[in-house]
Amino acid sequence: MVIHLILDREDYENDIYPLIKAFYPGEEVKVHRHNSNMEITRESLAIMVVIEDSYLCVAAVKDEKQLYKEEEHISTKELEKEEELNAMKEQELLLQKKKQIRNLLKRTVYRCLRGLTGEELPWGTLTGIRPTKIVLEKLEAGEEREAIRRFMLEEYYCSVRKADLSLMVAGREHELLKEMDYRNGYSIYIGIPFCPSTCLYCSFTSYSIERYGHMSEPYLEALMKEIKYASTVFNNKKLTTVYIGGGTPTTLNEVQLDKLLTYIDTYLKPGLAMEYTVEAGRPDSITEGKLRILKEHGVNRISINPQSMQQRTLDLIGRKHTVNQIEEAFALARKTGHENINMDIIIGLPGERKNDVANTLEQIEKLNPDSLTVHALALKRAARLNTEKVEYESADVEEAGSMAELTEEYAHSKEYQPYYLYRQKNMAGNLENTGYARKGKEGLYNVLIMEEKQTIIALGAGGQSKFVFHDENRIERVENVKSLKDYVERIDEMIERKIKFLTENEHLL
């Protein structure tokens, strides 16, 4: 079925379109303006949105019959009272009014789609937003938890379960951030874009080491040049965290890994940071030698990511290793002294049912990691699971909600607390990615990047540096090219981009 969104206000398109996609996953949605030339078949559904100065209307029409209709009157009187009390600046008031209308519109669209389908979305009208950011801001402003909970239920139509989850996460984030002098610090992300092979669901910047191994040395040389530059940027700020991700950093051989970490030691001094993380990632890239190298260089947090403990799933998604290799890699990590190990799993993978996730959790329980990150499968345009969707159409998302509840209950029973959370578009079951950890084992970098609390300089192909302007409540990004070849050949330009930006924003230094 094709769904036609008829809307004259282009500035609200990005608010309504994802909501329709969330209620109708897998269906094509086309956007039109009123009175435009459009062909709507009798089988198609039209969602018609009218926005006027003090009135908005959302109607669902099919085969020339109105199936459902929701109306609202737009009032900003409460906001105008607030303006008198707080003497808001005119520009700020306009932004607040726009936000109020946007949320009202989304609630109206939601009610129409809910009435039409009989379905509820766990996160209500929140589609591509970090829900914990909303809650954290309110906690930091001193608002009571019950008032925040009520706000999430009434303003965004969140389910009780998700409102409570966002409060738990934001509460733990609030505690962790108090322990960090994040305003006077910065973090470093270093990307290693090589992998043993490309997973079916992956859309990150990654290159098979088998095919692109000849580029690993030139890449490291370019990366080290960028690392050396990064060490000169913030002379008056403390390094809070270092995170080496990818790709799979341990795809590098032992000599390369030691060379890179030695260079990082020399220029960045990660031993002074609160946290030093390396994604060991795939067990087929892990050796005892590499784990010892990580330990010798002061890495105090690693991640070993099975995604699933079902062998048929691993085979299907392109993970060329066995369940036994996951167990062996974890045992080696403990043997070599790693005391803070995270494991990632994904719910909603092709062909998996709730009992498969339950079995994966049973096997992970035996390993007893220090933290567990649960991802809901997000279909990105660049991932093979999306581009080859006909071949993999058995992917099951119907049970995604019960899978998420299962992992939540498991985490609670094993004394893991939720400490960070984020959402993406096109996620299985309109769910979320949640990080659970035992107290003191949380990933601090994850909190800083998700809540956008600290400037993070990203190095390597595909790196996206985020510069936080605390006093202006805004973020600016400076991106590196994604192409491996372009990054190596244009490394001086990547460095110059950051130099230019920081020259124009010297007060950040």
N, C-alpha and C positions, 0 to 999 in steps of 0.2 A: 504494500500500500504506500502511495505517495501522500505526504502531508504537506499542505500549502499554508505557510504562515503569511498572512496579509497584514502588513504593518507599514504605516507611512513614516514613523519615526525611526530612522536608521540608528540613532544614538541608543535605542533600547533593544536593538536586535540581538546583541550579545548576551542580554539578560534572559530573553525569552527562548531563543533557539536551543540552548543547552537544556532547559527545562523540558521542552517537547521531546528532545532526544532521550532524556532520562526516563520519561514515561513510555516512549516508543523506541526502545533500543533496537538497532538494526534496520529501522525504517528510514527511507529517504525523506529529507525535509527540504522543501524549496521555499525561498523567500520572495515575496512580491510586494509591490506598492499598490494601493487602491487605484482602480481605474487603469491599471497597466494591462497590456495584452497578455493574457495567460490562459492556458488550456487546463481546465480542471475536469477530469473525468468523473463519472457518476460514482465510481468506486473510491475516489479520493476524499480525504478529509481536509476541510479548510478551517483554520483557526484565524478568526478575524479579530483584530485588535484596534480599537479606536481610543485615542488619547486626546482629550480636549483640556481647556484651562482648568476646569473644576470637575471633570467627569471622565471616567474611563470605563470601557466595556470590552469584554472578551466573550466571543461566541464561537461555538463549534458547529459547523454546517457540513452536511453530507447529503448528496442527491437532492439539493435545493431545500432540505429540511433542517431547521435549527434543532440540534440535539441537546445543547446545553448553553446556558448564558450566565455570566456573572457581571455585576456592575458595582462600581464604587464611586463615591464622591470624594474629590481631592480637597483636603483641608490642611493648611499649614499653620493654623492659628496657634497651636501649642508651641510650635517652633518660634513664632513671632513673639510670644510671651517670653520665651527663653532668651530671645534676642535682647529684649528690654532689660532682663536681669543680668545678662553676661556681656552686654555691649559688643555683640559679634561684629566682626568686620563684614562689610557688604559681600565681598567675594566668598568668605567662609559661609555666610548665610545662604547664598545661592547654591553652594555645594551641598550644604545640609538639606536644603529643600529638594534638590535633585535626588539625593540619596533616599529621602523619605518617599518621594514619588516612585522611585525605582523599586523600593521594597514593597510598596503598596501594589504596584503593577504585578510584581512577581507573585505576590500572595493571591491576587485575583486570577492570574493565569493558572496558578497551582490549583485553586479551587475548581476552576473549570475543567482542567484535565483530570483531577481526582473524581469529579462527578461523572465525567465521561467514561473513565476506565475502571472506577471502583478501587483503584490502587492508591497506596500511600508511598512516599519516598522516605527512607530513614533519615535523610538530612534535610527534608523539606525543600525549601526554595534555594538552599545553598548548593550550588553546582560546582563551580571551579574555584572555590574559596577555601582558605585555611580557616576552618571554624574556630580553632583554638586561639587564633589571633584576636578575634572579637572578644572572646571570654577573657583572655589574658589582659587586654587593655582595660576591661572593666574591673578585674581583680586589682590591677595596679592603681586604679583610680579609687580603690577602697570600697567598691560596691559589695553588698552582701551576696553570698552565694545563692540564696534562694531567689533573690531578685534577678540575678543573672540567669538562673535556670528558667525562671518564668519568661524572661525576655527571649531566650532561645526558642521556647515553645510557642510564644505568641507572635514574635516578629518574623521568625523564619520557618515556623511549623515543623521544627525538628521533633523526632520521636523522643519520648522520655529517655529511652536507652542512650541515644546519641547525645542528648543534652547533658546527661550525667557523665558520659564518657568524656565529652569536651571539658567539663568542669574538673574531672580527675586529672586529665592531661595538663590543662592550664595551671592547675594548682601545683602540680609537681614542677612544671617549668618555672613557675614563679619562685619556688624555693631554690631551684638550681641557679637561676639568674642572679639571685641575691648573693650567691657565693662567688660570682664572677664580676670583675670590674670591666664589664664588656664595653662600656663607653670609651675607656682609655686603652682598649686593646684591639687586636685584629687577628684574623685567622688566615691560614694558607690552605688552599686546595691544590693538589698536584695530580694531574690526570695522566694515566698510563693507558693508552687506547688499544692495547693488544689483548687478545683473548685466545684460548686454545681453539675455539670455534665460536660461531655466532649463534646464540640461542634464538629460538623461534619467535619469542615475544619481545626481543630486544630492539630498542630504537636508539640506544646510546651510541656515541662515537666509539666504534670498536672495529678492530681489524684482526683477522685471523693471523696468528703468528706463523702458521704454515705457509701462508701466501705472502705475508708482508714482513717476514722476519728480517729480510735484508735492509729494512728501513729502521730497525730498532736502534742501531748505533747512531745513525744520523739524527734520529729523533731525540735520543738521550743527550747528544751534544747540544742540540737546540734548546732542549728543556733546561739543561744546566746553565745555559746562558741566561735564560729567563729567571731561574732561581737566584742567580747571582744578582740580577737587577732587583728582584723582589726584596732581597736582604737589605737594600739601601733605602727603601721607601719610607718606612716609619721608624725614625730614630728615637722618637719621643713616646712611642706606644709599646706595650708589652704584647708578645706573641701568646695568644690564648690557646689555640688548638692548631694542629697540623693534621690534614686528612689526605691520604694517598688513595685515590680511587681509580675507576676506569670504566670500561675494560676490566682487566684482571691484572693488577700490578705484579703478582707473582708469576705471571707468564714470562717475565724477564728471567734469564738464567741467573745462577748464583753469583757469578762474577759481575754481571750488570747490576743486579740488585744491590750488592755490596758497594759497588762504585757509586750508584745513585745516592744511597743512604749516607755514605761517607761525605759526599758533596753537600748534602742537606745538613749534616752535622756541622760542617765547616762554616757554612754561610747563614743558616737559619737558626741554629742553636735550639733544636726542638726539645732538648732536655729541660729547658727552662719553661716550656709550655705546660699547661694543666693536662693536656691530652695529646697523644700521638697515635693516630689510628692508621692502619693499613688494611685494606680489603684484600685478604688472602683469597677470598672468593671461592673459586672452583677447586675442588680437591685434586683434580687431575693436573693442577699447576703447582701443588704444594709438595715440598720435600722437607726432610728433617733439616738439611743444610740451610734452606731458605728461612725456616722457622727460627733457627739459631741465629742467623744473621739479623733478623728482625729484633730478636731479644737483645742481642749485643749492642744494637744501635738505639736501644731505649724505647722501642715501640711498646706502648702499654695497653693497646686495645687492638684486637684483630677481628675480622669477620670471616667465617667459613659458611658459605651459603649453599645449602642443598637445594632449595626451592621446593623440592618434594622428596620424600623417601620411598616413592613408588618407582620401581625400575622401568616399567612400561612408559610412565610419564617422562622420565629422564631421557629415554630413547627417542620419544616423539618430539620433545622440544629441543633436541640437538645437544643435550649435555652428554658428552662422550666419556662418561665415567659410571662407575657402579655405586650402589648404596654402600657396599662394603668399603669403597675408597673414601667415602664421606666419614665413616666411623674411624678408619685408620688415620685420616688426616687430623681429625679432632683429637685422637689419642696422642698423636705426635706433638700437637700443639701443647697439650697439658704436660707431656714429658719434657718439653723444652722450656717449660716455666711460664707459659702464657696463662695469666690469671683473670683476664677479662676478654671473653670470647663471645661474640654475637653470632647468631644464626638467623638467616632469612628463609622464610617460606612464602609461597604464593598460593592464594586460594582462587579458584575459578579457572585452573589450568585445563587444557583440552581433555575431555573424557573423565575427569576426576569427579567423584561424588563425595558426600559428607563422610562416608566410612573410610575413604582413602585419606582424607585430611586427619581423621581420628587416628588412623594407623601411623601416619607421619608423625603426629604429636607423641604417640606412644614410643616411637623409636628415638625421637629427640629427647624425651624425658630421660632415657637411659644415659644419654651423653651429658645431660645437665649443663647446658650453656648458661652463661651469666646474663645474657639478654636474648630476646627473641623479637625479630621484626616480622610482622605479618603484612604482606602486600596483597591487595585485591588486584587481580589482573587488569591492566589498563591497555586497551588496544590502540596503539599509536599508529599513525599512517605509515611510518617507515618500517614497522615490524613485519616480518614474514607472516606471522599469524594473521595479520590483517590483509596484506597484499595477496595472500594465497588462501583466503578465507573459505573458498569452496572446498579445497582439499581438507581443511581442518574444521569443517562446520560442526563436528561433534562436540566442540567446546561447550561445556555446560555451565550456565550462570544462574540457573533457576534456584539452585541450593546455596548460592553465595551468601545470602543473609544468615542461614543457619550455620554455615561454615564459619562465618565471622563470630557468631555467638559462641560456637564451640571453642574457638581459639581464645576468646575473651575469658570464658569460664576456666579453661585450662591454665591460662596465665595467672589468674587470680588464685587458683588452687595451689600453684607452685611458687607463690609469693613474688611474682613479677608484677610490677606496677606500670601502668601506661604512662609514658613520659614525653612522647612526641607523636604528632599525628598530622597527616596532610592528605589532601584529596586531589584527584586529577579527573580530567574529562574521560568519558567512555570507560569508567571502571566497572568491573563486574558487580552487579547488584546495586549500583550507585553507592558503593561503600567507601572505604578509606584505607590508607596504610597506617598502621599503628606500631610504634616501638614500645616494647615492654622490657623492663629491666629490674633486677634486684637492686636494692638501695645501694648507691655508691658505684654502680656499674653502668650508669647511663652514658650515652654518647653525647657529650657536650656540644660537639660540632653540629650534630643533628638539630639540637634546640636552637642554636645560634642562627643556622641557615633557614630553618623553617619559620622562625618568628622574625627573621630579618632584623636582628638586634645589633649586628656587628658587621663592619666592613670585612669582606672576604676576598682576598686576591686569589684568583684562579689561574693556574699555570698549566700549559699544555694545550694540545689540540682540542677544540671545542670548549675550552674554559670560558666561563662567564663571570667576570669579577663583579661584585656588588659593593658599591660604596654607599654607606648609610649616612644621611644627613639628619642627625638626631633632632636638632633644633627646628628643622623645617618639615620633619615627618615625611621624608621622601627618600627614594633610592634611585641611584643612577647605575647603569650597567655598562661595562666595557668588555666586548667579546673578542675572543680569539677565533680564527678560522677553524672549521671542523676538519678540513682535509689534511691528512697526514703529510702529503707532499707539499701543500701550500704552507703548512705550519713550519716545516723545515726550511723551505726556501724563503719564507717571509718573516722569520723570527725577529729580525730587527724592527719590522713594521709593527709586530705584536707588542714589542716593548715600547715603541714610540707612541702607540695608542694610549698606553697607560701614562707615559710621561706627559703627553699633551693634556690629558684629562686632569691630572694632578697639578699641572702648572696653572690650569684655569681654575682649580679649586684648592688653592694652597692652604686654606683654613682647615682642610681635612688632615693635614700632616701633623 
